[in-house]
Amino acid sequence: MQTERAKARTFRDLMVWRKAHEFVLAVYRFTSAFPKSEIYGPAQQMRRAVVSIPANIAEGLTRCGKTDKARLMNIAESSLKESRYYLILAQDLGYGQTDPLMNSLEEVSRPLNAYARAILASGS
């Protein structure tokens, strides 16, 4: 795997994408234990939000222009913030302990912010 500094050939080469994908898998495992009555409520909304994070990172890598890349990273960051709320909601509803997921979310947030800043600072 390449580092962030080297030119990534695919989105899978990006550490930020890999961390986001791991977060998605963890959220899917977490939401699978939600009550069946929530299958179309918070569980679905949470899954939709978390999937958007690595999906937008992946799409952003394929874009040529800095503006398009930055816009997609902004969408990923917005989905991350939305996911943070859903984790708070799940905890408050008593669906499980979300501290490990919050830690994973922060492990995605930091490199995502750095990647977005790097895009804006770059020439393309």
Phi, psi and omega in degrees: 000146180270161175276169179299326185289326177284154180292119180286134177277322178224166179298333179294342177284345183275123178301321181297322178293317181298317178295320179295319179296317176300321178298317178301313181299320179294320179293321177299318178296316181298312184287342178294341179266001179294155176302145181302332179294345181259009184302327179252012180252237184302325181298312181294318180296319179296316179297318179299315182295314183290326179294329180297333183296297180292333179296317180287327174297314180298314180295321181298326180297328184278349182281144182275320186273144178301321182297314179296316179299313181297321179298318180290325176293325177296320177296317178299318178296321178295319177295326177295317178295321176297319178298322178302316179297315182298326177292320176299314180300313181300318178296313182294332177278354178081024182275355177148168179281124185254002181304315178299322178290323176298320177296318177297320178300317179294327177292339174272320186300312183300306180291331178295316177297317179296319180295318178297317178297319180296321178298313181295329180278344184280169179279341181216000000 
